[in-house]
Amino acid sequence: ITPRFKRDFPQRAEAGLRPMYRAMASAGLALPSRVAWFDRTLLQLAWQRTFEERFQRNLDEICTDLTVPDGAGCPVNLKLVPASSRAAERNRSDAFSLRIEAREANQSGTASVVLGLDARHDIVNSNAHRTDLTTGAVERQPARYPDGSSLSDAGAFVHGRLALHPEVQLYAGGRASAFHLAIEERTGDAPSPAFSETLIDSAGSLGIRWELAEGLAWSTNVARGVRSPNVEDFAALGPRAQGRFVVPNSEIEPEHSYTADAGVKLMRGASSLQT
């Protein structure tokens, strides 16, 4: 183990992250629409679970002269030995989602539109414990996250395409979102009360594609993205790598990104080139 940040000796006797696993399942259904102004309806249900387990065992300093009483100070060298206890934590996320879309394209093919609603509910379970390696006794420790905390979000979105000219296509889309965080009460050495917060935000994009010639197209796009704070941002607590310590921050706001891109695409048979 390489000491870092001017440490004279390693911080841990052992530390690791067991292989994280992810399980997913989804089911979709596409039906002819019974509404006259839409030709197809899509319904999708999905579930995803992620799980991780971390563990660590610290190092203790002991005096090489075993006759020195505890607390009296060591007149000789100190020696590093693995601690007699081992800490572990398990974190799990279960996310459930629902998505409904209605699609329509006019008979001439010059325009199409997608309208939809989606919702997601993500529940975080977290627990930690310390095991005495000499006796086998297990003691519960403060968890990284308040157990049972959740993030929910729901939104309405629209995406459309319009042919301004046989060679020019205009694309536009947007999503209005509501995010709700419910952070459970934390107990133990660093208690914190339960709280909840609802955030409203939006994302969107606008683009154009121009067919300059057969197999040659120019396109450009501008967009605004949004990322909601999650349970990690609001509720994570504890030591991290490189001597850091994380504390929750209930003042976080959504993050935004603004992007613009432009390029040319050339297609000839089975080959294509993009810049």
Sequence and secondary structure as in RCSB ss.txt:
>XXXX:A:sequence
ITPRFKRDFPQRAEAGLRPMYRAMASAGLALPSRVAWFDRTLLQLAWQRTFEERFQRNLDEICTDLTVPDGAGCP
VNLKLVPASSRAAERNRSDAFSLRIEAREANQSGTASVVLGLDARHDIVNSNAHRTDLTTGAVERQPARYPDGSS
LSDAGAFVHGRLALHPEVQLYAGGRASAFHLAIEERTGDAPSPAFSETLIDSAGSLGIRWELAEGLAWSTNVARG
VRSPNVEDFAALGPRAQGRFVVPNSEIEPEHSYTADAGVKLMRGASSLQT
>XXXX:A:secstr
    TT SS SEEEEEEEEEEEEEEEEEEEEE SSTT SEEEEEEEEEEEEEEEEEEEEEEEES TTS TTS  S
S EEEEE SEEEEEEEEEEEEEEEEEEEEE TTSSEEEEEEEEEEEEEEEEEEEEEETTT  EEEE  SS TT E
EEEEEEEEEEEEEEETTEEEEEEEEEEEEEEEE  B SSS B  EEEEEEEEEEEEEEEEEEETTEEEEEEEEEE
EE   HHHHH  EE GGG EE   TT   EEEEEEEEEEEEEETTEEEE 
